[in-house]
């Protein structure tokens, strides 16, 4: 019986969902005939085949969760061909193709050669074993090496060509995935076997780690009152603490970088990276405490149980005075978010601060356990043109700008900046006939009587404009009070605002100077590609591999973004 085979393209399929019911599906991508997301057939039979080929300049993304690789997605780039055969026994697709190489110690030795295939599978077994495996010094960006063990004896991967000297002990049935990052010239661990420990097997301090990722689990029958992370570990080793217990565990913070109070409750998770150069664990993921002002008895905020506490205040959720608790853990933070018409007082130690409508104000416990106000508030006026409103609709343009505003404040919080914006006005203006580019707009808005009148009345520090003019974004760099103006176009995304306001704060694009106040292009921070929601800073780390988001004492290493603004040079946007 002749096998059923089909050759199909994204335009013919109308999407990237490959059809079931064929012995073979050949899927071809090209320029003008491309789709971003691809999924394999959902109802395959044994030995069904899929071949994916691309000559497109754009990268597609294949969902490989049902494939025998320890990845969630796979980039489909130009010039590569991937083959998949479905195995009924394994209940998954098996990957193959010209971009694959299969190595073993007996056939290839312990050293994987430079410039290997895009995918290398290196397998060790009892009669085919080496004590140490060496990764190549050079490879294509994004290449993977997957190390699998069937051996009774443990092995390890040399850290020589790894970006970080993480723990790589390889036990039987372990699988490690390494990814090459050409920007940094080294391999990172993309996935590692998770070593699971019962909490009651630990005597307070977690013992030495045997994998890059260790998870400690707590439950009602498996619980301890307090826990401390290992004294030392491999660079960027990861520890996760999870709980289903009804009891609370205190996480010791003595070797954690400014975490605040850490209590582990049921359903919660804490993630840490070990940063070898700091000789400390970095808190990466944690739960928040969220309270509503009306529920705080007598305005006395309870002792803190998590690193960050968020208190929401509104007209139907208001108290005149809220008091921060005394004697709290160093690094603990409380953030007040107010939409209330009336102001309220925050009392802390012997001080007080009046929070007004629209403010986001953060407080932090210092080393002497005193509260310090962490942020200042900058008022922002947002305006949009009548043409933008006509094109999108009044409701859509306003919601779009509010989303962009919230993304900007989110980025400031993520990055540890010392200020937050408050939206004091969202108004429509009539676009002038001579406004052809965003450069025309920001030049004239500095002296526009209507906009400057609104700005004066609302006590706004700056103005952000969005319209239909040519350009993605435009702003004055290191703006003074006259030039605190930024702009964007409705033809681009809502992340433009955070980038352009960064220019107002004095931040430049990646690589534009040797000073600290610029983006970090290697990881695409806001001023260096605007992909991740962080301004560059060496005090933050990427959640995937623990890469610093800035260079210490060098370019891409901004200090706190201050509110004192000078200058007035114009700058193109993203």
RODO-2510 file (C-alpha; in nm, 4 decimals, decimal comma):
residues 574
     n   res          X          Y          Z
     1     x     0,0000     0,0000     0,0000
     2     x     0,1358     0,3370    -0,1039
     3     x     0,2156     0,5712     0,1832
     4     x     0,0301     0,8987     0,2036
     5     x     0,2662     1,1946     0,1795
     6     x     0,1920     1,5664     0,1651
     7     x     0,4119     1,8683     0,0987
     8     x     0,2615     2,1845     0,2379
     9     x     0,3488     2,5470     0,3181
    10     x     0,2255     2,7943     0,5816
    11     x     0,0202     2,9859     0,3251
    12     x    -0,1592     2,6690     0,2175
    13     x    -0,2119     2,5556     0,5752
    14     x    -0,3107     2,9057     0,6975
    15     x    -0,1158     2,8394     1,0208
    16     x     0,1655     2,6269     1,1610
    17     x    -0,0420     2,3353     1,2927
    18     x     0,0782     2,0343     1,0936
    19     x    -0,2006     1,7944     0,9985
    20     x    -0,2483     1,4405     1,1267
    21     x    -0,3435     1,1438     0,9086
    22     x    -0,0358     1,1342     0,6830
    23     x     0,2570     0,8930     0,6841
    24     x     0,4820     1,1843     0,5902
    25     x     0,4408     1,5610     0,6145
    26     x     0,6979     1,7897     0,4481
    27     x     0,6619     2,1478     0,5706
    28     x     0,8504     2,4216     0,3811
    29     x     0,9013     2,7772     0,5000
    30     x     1,0323     3,0634     0,2863
    31     x     1,0228     3,4417     0,2678
    32     x     0,6644     3,5484     0,2128
    33     x     0,5439     3,1998     0,3025
    34     x     0,6211     3,1774     0,6723
    35     x     0,4593     3,1292     1,0104
    36     x     0,6050     3,1971     1,3537
    37     x     0,4686     2,9047     1,5574
    38     x     0,4725     2,5413     1,4443
    39     x     0,3250     2,2340     1,6136
    40     x     0,3703     1,8691     1,5154
    41     x     0,0655     1,6516     1,4284
    42     x    -0,1436     1,5942     1,7393
    43     x    -0,2655     1,2416     1,6474
    44     x     0,0323     1,0602     1,4966
    45     x     0,0643     0,6892     1,4221
    46     x     0,3781     0,4815     1,4712
    47     x     0,6583     0,5722     1,2269
    48     x     0,4826     0,8813     1,0924
    49     x     0,7442     1,1259     0,9623
    50     x     0,7668     1,5045     0,9584
    51     x     1,0327     1,7012     0,7697
    52     x     1,0645     2,0765     0,8295
    53     x     1,2793     2,2874     0,5958
    54     x     1,3337     2,6614     0,6032
    55     x     1,4854     2,9124     0,3643
    56     x     1,3141     3,2062     0,5367
    57     x     1,5155     3,4891     0,6873
    58     x     1,2807     3,4946     0,9860
    59     x     1,3090     3,2369     1,2648
    60     x     1,0106     3,0143     1,3339
    61     x     0,9500     2,8388     1,6655
    62     x     0,8583     2,4693     1,6893
    63     x     0,6880     2,3279     1,9976
    64     x     0,9095     2,0313     2,0912
    65     x     0,7442     1,9294     2,4182
    66     x     0,6383     1,5984     2,2509
    67     x     0,9939     1,5392     2,1164
    68     x     1,2790     1,3401     2,2733
    69     x     1,4830     1,6529     2,3527
    70     x     1,4813     1,8329     2,6890
    71     x     1,3531     2,1580     2,5384
    72     x     1,0175     2,3285     2,5147
    73     x     1,0788     2,5041     2,1845
    74     x     1,3238     2,4796     1,8949
    75     x     1,4170     2,7667     1,6639
    76     x     1,3719     2,6830     1,2956
    77     x     1,6267     2,8987     1,1118
    78     x     1,7209     2,9336     0,7493
    79     x     1,9247     2,6537     0,5958
    80     x     1,8336     2,3917     0,8546
    81     x     1,6285     2,0777     0,8039
    82     x     1,4763     1,8748     1,0864
    83     x     1,3266     1,5275     1,0674
    84     x     1,0932     1,3709     1,3220
    85     x     0,9708     1,0109     1,3439
    86     x     0,6945     0,9196     1,5868
    87     x     0,7667     0,6263     1,8217
    88     x     0,4595     0,4559     1,9619
    89     x     0,6751     0,2792     2,2210
    90     x     0,8206     0,6061     2,3502
    91     x     0,4981     0,8000     2,2909
    92     x     0,6972     1,0873     2,1467
    93     x     0,8669     1,2129     1,8348
    94     x     1,2341     1,1249     1,7778
    95     x     1,4406     1,3985     1,6175
    96     x     1,7030     1,3451     1,3454
    97     x     1,8504     1,5232     1,0442
    98     x     2,1687     1,6723     0,9017
    99     x     2,2001     1,9065     1,1983
   100     x     2,2372     1,6129     1,4416
   101     x     2,5509     1,4324     1,5586
   102     x     2,5696     1,1343     1,7913
   103     x     2,8872     1,0894     1,9965
   104     x     3,0086     0,8325     2,2503
   105     x     3,3385     0,8048     2,4395
   106     x     3,4472     0,4919     2,2472
   107     x     3,3767     0,6440     1,9080
   108     x     3,4789     1,0048     1,9683
   109     x     3,6730     1,0290     2,2944
   110     x     3,5988     1,2701     2,5812
   111     x     3,6463     1,5918     2,3798
   112     x     3,3601     1,7168     2,1628
   113     x     3,5189     1,8835     1,8554
   114     x     3,4816     2,2526     1,7774
   115     x     3,2003     2,3720     1,5530
   116     x     2,9901     2,0606     1,6083
   117     x     2,6469     2,0041     1,4584
   118     x     2,3631     2,2211     1,5867
   119     x     2,2471     1,9278     1,8015
   120     x     2,4995     1,6916     1,9599
   121     x     2,3851     1,3902     2,1602
   122     x     2,6690     1,2562     2,3756
   123     x     2,5862     0,9281     2,5505
   124     x     2,7901     0,7395     2,8086
   125     x     2,7311     0,3809     2,9223
   126     x     2,9017     0,1182     3,1400
   127     x     3,1339    -0,0112     2,8677
   128     x     3,1495     0,3235     2,6907
   129     x     3,2447     0,5719     2,9622
   130     x     3,4813     0,8573     3,0530
   131     x     3,5138     1,0346     3,3889
   132     x     3,4987     1,3817     3,2324
   133     x     3,3509     1,5297     2,9145
   134     x     3,4921     1,8442     2,7517
   135     x     3,2736     2,0923     2,5647
   136     x     3,4135     2,2683     2,2553
   137     x     3,5472     2,6230     2,2732
   138     x     3,3551     2,7293     1,9625
   139     x     3,0090     2,6534     1,8275
   140     x     2,7252     2,8210     1,6418
   141     x     2,5077     3,0469     1,8514
   142     x     2,2211     2,8552     2,0083
   143     x     2,3779     2,5136     1,9474
   144     x     2,2886     2,2373     2,1918
   145     x     2,4862     1,9526     2,3441
   146     x     2,2766     1,6942     2,5256
   147     x     2,4697     1,4627     2,7577
   148     x     2,2945     1,1417     2,8613
   149     x     2,4150     0,8690     3,0941
   150     x     2,3293     0,5004     3,1096
   151     x     2,6417     0,4267     3,3140
   152     x     2,6539     0,3034     3,6718
   153     x     2,9562     0,5247     3,7372
   154     x     2,9262     0,8992     3,7808
   155     x     3,0963     1,1414     3,5462
   156     x     3,1073     1,5185     3,5039
   157     x     3,1354     1,7897     3,2413
   158     x     3,4429     2,0105     3,2491
   159     x     3,3642     2,3747     3,3272
   160     x     3,6532     2,4998     3,1102
   161     x     3,4376     2,6331     2,8263
   162     x     3,1254     2,6964     3,0324
   163     x     3,0139     3,0517     3,1026
   164     x     2,9650     2,9586     3,4686
   165     x     3,1362     2,6831     3,6669
   166     x     2,8141     2,5113     3,7701
   167     x     2,7839     2,1671     3,9251
   168     x     2,7646     1,8989     3,6548
   169     x     2,7813     1,5611     3,8253
   170     x     2,6291     1,3057     3,5877
   171     x     2,4600     1,0054     3,7440
   172     x     2,2854     0,7125     3,5793
   173     x     1,9799     0,8224     3,3738
   174     x     2,0799     1,1882     3,4045
   175     x     2,0387     1,4264     3,1125
   176     x     2,2067     1,7668     3,0874
   177     x     2,1451     2,0185     2,8086
   178     x     2,4095     2,2800     2,7274
   179     x     2,3488     2,5803     2,5013
   180     x     2,6173     2,7935     2,3366
   181     x     2,5843     3,1718     2,3697
   182     x     2,8144     3,3316     2,1128
   183     x     2,7684     3,6781     2,2679
   184     x     2,9419     3,5510     2,5802
   185     x     3,1664     3,2860     2,4223
   186     x     3,0598     3,0015     2,6481
   187     x     2,8134     2,7253     2,7249
   188     x     2,5300     2,7603     2,9746
   189     x     2,3169     2,4881     3,1279
   190     x     1,9783     2,4991     2,9590
   191     x     1,8387     2,2100     3,1632
   192     x     1,9760     1,9824     3,4329
   193     x     1,8463     1,6851     3,6301
   194     x     1,6541     1,8074     3,9315
   195     x     1,7807     1,6500     4,2519
   196     x     1,4815     1,6315     4,4855
   197     x     1,5438     1,6349     4,8598
   198     x     1,2946     1,5779     5,1398
   199     x     1,3050     1,8607     5,3890
   200     x     1,3158     1,6238     5,6864
   201     x     1,6365     1,4685     5,5488
   202     x     1,8147     1,8008     5,6058
   203     x     1,9611     1,9159     5,9341
   204     x     1,8919     2,2888     5,8864
   205     x     2,1568     2,3568     5,6176
   206     x     2,1195     2,2021     5,2724
   207     x     2,4180     1,9731     5,2004
   208     x     2,6566     2,0000     4,9045
   209     x     2,4814     1,9926     4,5683
   210     x     2,5237     1,7237     4,3023
   211     x     2,3433     1,8953     4,0147
   212     x     2,2966     2,2455     3,8858
   213     x     1,9347     2,2311     4,0090
   214     x     1,8207     2,1039     4,3494
   215     x     1,4640     2,1169     4,4768
   216     x     1,3733     2,0797     4,8431
   217     x     1,0141     1,9724     4,9058
   218     x     0,8132     2,0327     5,2226
   219     x     0,4912     1,8559     5,3217
   220     x     0,2988     1,7822     5,6430
   221     x     0,4918     1,4612     5,7031
   222     x     0,8152     1,6082     5,5708
   223     x     0,8862     1,9391     5,7368
   224     x     1,1467     2,1347     5,9305
   225     x     1,1053     2,4702     6,1025
   226     x     1,3997     2,6508     5,9407
   227     x     1,6367     2,5963     5,6498
   228     x     1,9582     2,7493     5,5224
   229     x     2,1064     2,7351     5,1741
   230     x     2,4477     2,5671     5,1227
   231     x     2,7524     2,7620     5,2330
   232     x     2,9076     2,7278     4,8851
   233     x     2,7950     2,5851     4,5529
   234     x     2,8834     2,5790     4,1855
   235     x     2,8499     2,9104     4,0066
   236     x     2,4835     2,9691     3,9098
   237     x     2,3683     2,6510     4,0793
   238     x     1,9970     2,6751     4,1475
   239     x     1,7973     2,5795     4,4581
   240     x     1,4167     2,5749     4,4661
   241     x     1,2128     2,5468     4,7849
   242     x     0,8501     2,4310     4,7494
   243     x     0,5849     2,3500     5,0076
   244     x     0,2528     2,1724     5,0402
   245     x     0,2779     2,1745     5,4219
   246     x     0,0316     2,3432     5,6549
   247     x     0,3271     2,4605     5,8619
   248     x     0,5519     2,7600     5,7929
   249     x     0,9280     2,7341     5,7424
   250     x     1,1690     3,0254     5,7912
   251     x     1,4436     3,0612     5,5303
   252     x     1,7714     3,1767     5,6828
   253     x     1,8906     3,4906     5,5016
   254     x     2,2491     3,5103     5,6283
   255     x     2,3993     3,4021     5,2926
   256     x     2,1304     3,5496     5,0663
   257     x     2,1687     3,8870     4,8940
   258     x     1,9236     4,1337     5,0607
   259     x     1,6161     3,9135     5,0467
   260     x     1,3990     4,0543     5,3224
   261     x     1,1829     3,8283     5,5353
   262     x     1,1369     3,4831     5,3796
   263     x     0,8687     3,2523     5,5136
   264     x     0,7732     2,9465     5,3099
   265     x     0,3996     2,8707     5,3222
   266     x     0,1885     2,6060     5,1554
   267     x     0,1683     2,6420     4,7774
   268     x     0,4683     2,8741     4,7618
   269     x     0,8038     2,8568     4,5852
   270     x     1,1379     3,0353     4,6269
   271     x     1,4171     3,0121     4,3657
   272     x     1,7813     3,1065     4,4234
   273     x     2,0970     3,1250     4,2079
   274     x     2,4416     3,0956     4,3674
   275     x     2,6541     3,3885     4,2436
   276     x     3,0128     3,2772     4,2942
   277     x     3,1700     3,6230     4,2560
   278     x     2,9449     3,7497     4,5372
   279     x     2,9776     3,4337     4,7477
   280     x     2,6041     3,4639     4,8101
   281     x     2,2754     3,3267     4,6905
   282     x     2,0630     3,5619     4,4808
   283     x     1,6886     3,5517     4,5384
   284     x     1,5302     3,5175     4,1925
   285     x     1,1668     3,4190     4,2418
   286     x     0,9441     3,4610     4,5452
   287     x     0,5792     3,5129     4,6463
   288     x     0,4351     3,8526     4,7338
   289     x     0,2050     3,9513     5,0180
   290     x    -0,0882     4,1575     4,8913
   291     x    -0,3181     4,3419     5,1314
   292     x    -0,6044     4,5872     5,0946
   293     x    -0,5967     4,8902     5,3229
   294     x    -0,9498     4,8293     5,4556
   295     x    -0,8448     4,4883     5,5901
   296     x    -0,5525     4,6211     5,7972
   297     x    -0,6769     4,6378     6,1566
   298     x    -0,6399     4,9853     6,3068
   299     x    -0,3958     5,0704     6,0272
   300     x    -0,1211     4,8598     6,1878
   301     x     0,0502     4,6574     5,9150
   302     x     0,1295     4,3106     6,0477
   303     x     0,4905     4,1852     6,0756
   304     x     0,6173     4,0939     5,7304
   305     x     0,6388     3,7345     5,6099
   306     x     0,7644     3,7789     5,2530
   307     x     1,0359     3,9863     5,0801
   308     x     0,7832     4,2196     4,9182
   309     x     0,4464     4,3365     5,0499
   310     x     0,2054     4,5291     4,8281
   311     x    -0,0733     4,7355     4,9855
   312     x    -0,3536     4,8584     4,7602
   313     x    -0,5514     5,1690     4,8563
   314     x    -0,8664     5,3023     4,6866
   315     x    -1,1772     5,5100     4,7558
   316     x    -1,3729     5,2116     4,8916
   317     x    -1,0559     5,0676     5,0405
   318     x    -0,8975     5,3442     5,2446
   319     x    -0,7618     5,4332     5,5861
   320     x    -0,6241     5,7716     5,6912
   321     x    -0,3096     5,6259     5,8525
   322     x    -0,1102     5,3100     5,7808
   323     x     0,1799     5,2225     6,0103
   324     x     0,4804     5,0135     5,9045
   325     x     0,5815     4,7458     6,1580
   326     x     0,8968     4,7929     6,3651
   327     x     1,2058     4,5719     6,3785
   328     x     1,1648     4,4010     6,0415
   329     x     1,4173     4,1940     5,8456
   330     x     1,6832     4,3871     5,6528
   331     x     1,5872     4,4238     5,2850
   332     x     1,2125     4,3776     5,3373
   333     x     1,0011     4,6074     5,1222
   334     x     0,6483     4,7506     5,1358
   335     x     0,4935     4,9136     4,8294
   336     x     0,1825     5,1338     4,8518
   337     x    -0,0317     5,1660     4,5376
   338     x    -0,2990     5,4348     4,5641
   339     x    -0,5960     5,5061     4,3405
   340     x    -0,7782     5,6836     4,6246
   341     x    -0,9064     6,0371     4,5841
   342     x    -0,7942     6,1301     4,9349
   343     x    -0,4334     6,1126     5,0576
   344     x    -0,3286     5,8938     5,3504
   345     x    -0,0324     5,8984     5,5859
   346     x     0,2355     5,6302     5,6088
   347     x     0,4016     5,6302     5,9510
   348     x     0,7453     5,4692     5,9784
   349     x     0,9781     5,4957     6,2769
   350     x     0,9635     5,8677     6,3666
   351     x     0,8726     5,9822     6,0152
   352     x     0,5641     6,0111     5,7980
   353     x     0,4827     6,0468     5,4302
   354     x     0,1570     6,1513     5,2636
   355     x     0,0649     5,9267     4,9687
   356     x    -0,1598     6,0933     4,7114
   357     x    -0,3761     5,9645     4,4282
   358     x    -0,1930     5,7665     4,1587
   359     x     0,1303     5,7265     4,3555
   360     x     0,3374     5,4101     4,3851
   361     x     0,5712     5,4499     4,6823
   362     x     0,8189     5,1892     4,8092
   363     x     0,9760     5,1633     5,1572
   364     x     1,2678     4,9391     5,2522
   365     x     1,4292     4,8220     5,5772
   366     x     1,7959     4,9243     5,6074
   367     x     2,0806     4,7438     5,7830
   368     x     1,9888     4,9064     6,1148
   369     x     1,6292     4,7783     6,0765
   370     x     1,4967     5,1312     6,0155
   371     x     1,2523     5,2043     5,7370
   372     x     1,3697     5,4271     5,4509
   373     x     1,1544     5,5683     5,1729
   374     x     1,3001     5,4040     4,8642
   375     x     1,1346     5,5934     4,5785
   376     x     1,0370     5,9407     4,4727
   377     x     0,7401     6,0247     4,2484
   378     x     0,7625     6,1911     3,9058
   379     x     0,4400     6,3242     3,7556
   380     x     0,3829     6,2399     3,3896
   381     x     0,1351     6,3954     3,1465
   382     x     0,0405     6,1704     2,8532
   383     x    -0,1117     6,3175     2,5390
   384     x    -0,2251     6,1583     2,2143
   385     x    -0,3286     6,3029     1,8809
   386     x    -0,6759     6,3225     1,7344
   387     x    -0,5459     6,1239     1,4355
   388     x    -0,4368     5,8391     1,6627
   389     x    -0,7771     5,8401     1,8320
   390     x    -0,9550     5,8380     1,4945
   391     x    -0,7466     5,5473     1,3707
   392     x    -0,7656     5,3238     1,6794
   393     x    -1,0681     5,4562     1,8643
   394     x    -1,0661     5,6676     2,1796
   395     x    -1,1081     5,3719     2,4145
   396     x    -0,8311     5,1684     2,2487
   397     x    -0,5701     5,4453     2,2406
   398     x    -0,6289     5,5334     2,6056
   399     x    -0,6048     5,1706     2,7191
   400     x    -0,2945     5,1240     2,5080
   401     x    -0,1229     5,4199     2,6734
   402     x    -0,2205     5,3044     3,0223
   403     x    -0,0690     4,9630     2,9409
   404     x     0,2534     5,1292     2,8226
   405     x     0,2614     5,3412     3,1386
   406     x     0,2188     5,0335     3,3606
   407     x     0,4937     4,8503     3,1685
   408     x     0,7252     5,1449     3,2351
   409     x     0,6671     5,1393     3,6102
   410     x     0,7013     4,7597     3,6092
   411     x     1,0436     4,7965     3,4467
   412     x     1,1504     5,0550     3,7045
   413     x     1,0480     4,8176     3,9846
   414     x     1,2261     4,5248     3,8196
   415     x     1,5445     4,7268     3,7789
   416     x     1,5640     4,8751     4,1287
   417     x     1,5251     5,2353     4,0088
   418     x     1,4688     5,4995     4,2759
   419     x     1,1567     5,6593     4,1251
   420     x     0,8139     5,5754     3,9874
   421     x     0,5924     5,7684     3,7479
   422     x     0,2457     5,8925     3,8426
   423     x    -0,0038     5,9505     3,5623
   424     x    -0,1571     6,2938     3,6252
   425     x    -0,3249     6,3489     3,2882
   426     x    -0,4301     6,1587     2,9742
   427     x    -0,5457     6,4109     2,7141
   428     x    -0,6121     6,4398     2,3417
   429     x    -0,4559     6,7151     2,1293
   430     x    -0,5024     6,8148     1,7656
   431     x    -0,2068     6,7115     1,5490
   432     x    -0,0624     7,0022     1,3493
   433     x    -0,0323     6,9812     0,9727
   434     x     0,3447     7,0241     0,9794
   435     x     0,3929     6,7269     1,2150
   436     x     0,5388     6,4771     0,9715
   437     x     0,7847     6,3065     1,2056
   438     x     0,8086     6,2551     1,5804
   439     x     1,1051     6,4902     1,5772
   440     x     0,8733     6,7705     1,4626
   441     x     0,6341     6,6853     1,7447
   442     x     0,8734     6,6840     2,0400
   443     x     1,0422     7,0013     1,9172
   444     x     0,7138     7,1941     1,9130
   445     x     0,5603     7,0411     2,2264
   446     x     0,8282     7,2086     2,4377
   447     x     0,6566     7,5414     2,3736
   448     x     0,3028     7,4375     2,2838
   449     x     0,0760     7,6621     2,4971
   450     x    -0,1980     7,4023     2,5436
   451     x     0,0271     7,1154     2,6444
   452     x     0,2562     7,3327     2,8569
   453     x    -0,0504     7,4823     3,0256
   454     x    -0,1753     7,1355     3,1165
   455     x     0,1719     7,0434     3,2332
   456     x     0,1947     7,3506     3,4571
   457     x    -0,1513     7,3031     3,6051
   458     x    -0,0950     6,9304     3,6695
   459     x     0,2588     6,9872     3,8020
   460     x     0,3924     6,7294     3,5564
   461     x     0,7666     6,6748     3,5318
   462     x     0,7411     6,5486     3,1766
   463     x     0,5215     6,4779     2,8750
   464     x     0,4812     6,1645     2,6654
   465     x     0,3109     6,1876     2,3253
   466     x     0,1749     5,9175     2,0964
   467     x     0,0540     5,9767     1,7419
   468     x     0,0650     5,8629     1,3798
   469     x     0,3772     6,0516     1,2679
   470     x     0,6752     5,8806     1,1053
   471     x     0,9170     5,7122     1,3428
   472     x     0,9067     5,4524     1,6157
   473     x     1,0063     5,6694     1,9082
   474     x     1,1872     5,9951     1,9773
   475     x     1,3006     6,1660     2,2970
   476     x     1,5424     6,4178     2,4384
   477     x     1,8360     6,2583     2,6195
   478     x     1,9118     6,3636     2,9762
   479     x     1,6351     6,6178     2,9472
   480     x     1,6075     6,9374     3,1468
   481     x     1,2747     7,0713     3,2706
   482     x     1,2090     7,2286     2,9293
   483     x     1,2900     6,9151     2,7289
   484     x     1,1412     6,6363     2,9416
   485     x     0,9426     6,5143     2,6397
   486     x     0,9280     6,1720     2,4744
   487     x     0,7137     6,0284     2,1991
   488     x     0,6047     5,7122     2,0222
   489     x     0,3932     5,5921     1,7329
   490     x     0,0792     5,3794     1,7340
   491     x     0,2443     5,1726     1,4604
   492     x     0,4741     5,0140     1,7185
   493     x     0,4272     4,8288     2,0459
   494     x     0,3486     4,9460     2,3953
   495     x     0,7094     4,8943     2,5123
   496     x     0,8234     5,2070     2,3238
   497     x     0,7274     5,4358     2,6166
   498     x     0,9662     5,2748     2,8677
   499     x     1,2499     5,3053     2,6144
   500     x     1,1878     5,6702     2,5267
   501     x     1,1398     5,7780     2,8875
   502     x     1,4718     5,6047     2,9539
   503     x     1,6294     5,8524     2,7119
   504     x     1,4732     6,1387     2,9087
   505     x     1,6449     5,9962     3,2170
   506     x     1,9819     6,0162     3,0402
   507     x     2,0123     5,6579     2,9179
   508     x     2,1595     5,5807     2,5760
   509     x     2,1473     5,2862     2,3399
   510     x     2,3818     4,9928     2,3898
   511     x     2,7335     5,0608     2,2651
   512     x     2,6916     5,4373     2,2258
   513     x     2,9396     5,5319     2,4965
   514     x     3,1870     5,3913     2,7471
   515     x     2,9908     5,5227     3,0435
   516     x     2,7450     5,3323     3,2595
   517     x     2,4259     5,4990     3,1358
   518     x     2,3388     5,2808     2,8373
   519     x     2,1653     4,9578     2,7472
   520     x     2,3223     4,6135     2,7566
   521     x     2,2799     4,4787     2,4052
   522     x     2,4038     4,1268     2,4780
   523     x     2,0828     4,0487     2,6632
   524     x     1,8556     4,3104     2,5009
   525     x     1,7712     4,5270     2,8007
   526     x     1,5266     4,8127     2,7438
   527     x     1,7882     5,0497     2,6015
   528     x     1,9687     4,7701     2,4165
   529     x     1,6957     4,6064     2,2094
   530     x     1,3984     4,6455     2,4442
   531     x     1,3185     4,2761     2,4690
   532     x     1,3348     4,2112     2,8425
   533     x     1,1583     4,4400     3,0968
   534     x     1,4774     4,5623     3,2669
   535     x     1,7023     4,8635     3,2405
   536     x     2,0611     4,7410     3,2498
   537     x     2,2091     4,6971     3,5965
   538     x     2,4674     4,4550     3,7382
   539     x     2,2467     4,4113     4,0441
   540     x     1,9923     4,2013     3,8545
   541     x     2,0321     3,8645     3,6807
   542     x     1,8455     3,6956     3,3976
   543     x     1,6035     3,4299     3,5264
   544     x     1,7126     3,1687     3,2712
   545     x     2,0920     3,1505     3,3133
   546     x     2,1732     3,4039     3,5850
   547     x     2,3600     3,6427     3,3549
   548     x     2,4230     3,9882     3,4979
   549     x     2,2072     4,2521     3,3306
   550     x     2,4944     4,4976     3,3215
   551     x     2,8714     4,5217     3,3492
   552     x     3,0058     4,6089     3,6896
   553     x     3,1993     4,9391     3,6938
   554     x     3,1621     4,9789     3,3199
   555     x     2,9280     5,0453     3,0328
   556     x     2,5834     4,9012     3,0612
   557     x     2,6093     4,9409     3,4381
   558     x     2,3750     5,2236     3,5405
   559     x     2,3547     5,3443     3,8950
   560     x     2,0154     5,4391     4,0355
   561     x     1,8231     5,6358     3,7743
   562     x     1,8015     5,9789     3,9341
   563     x     1,5374     6,2441     3,8932
   564     x     1,7766     6,5363     3,8463
   565     x     1,7785     6,5942     3,4700
   566     x     1,9989     6,8171     3,2568
   567     x     2,0872     6,8567     2,8925
   568     x     1,8499     6,8241     2,6004
   569     x     1,9984     6,6348     2,3058
   570     x     1,7459     6,4626     2,0810
   571     x     1,7783     6,0905     2,0232
   572     x     1,6163     5,8425     1,7914
   573     x     1,4165     5,5688     1,9586
   574     x     1,4343     5,1931     1,9412
***
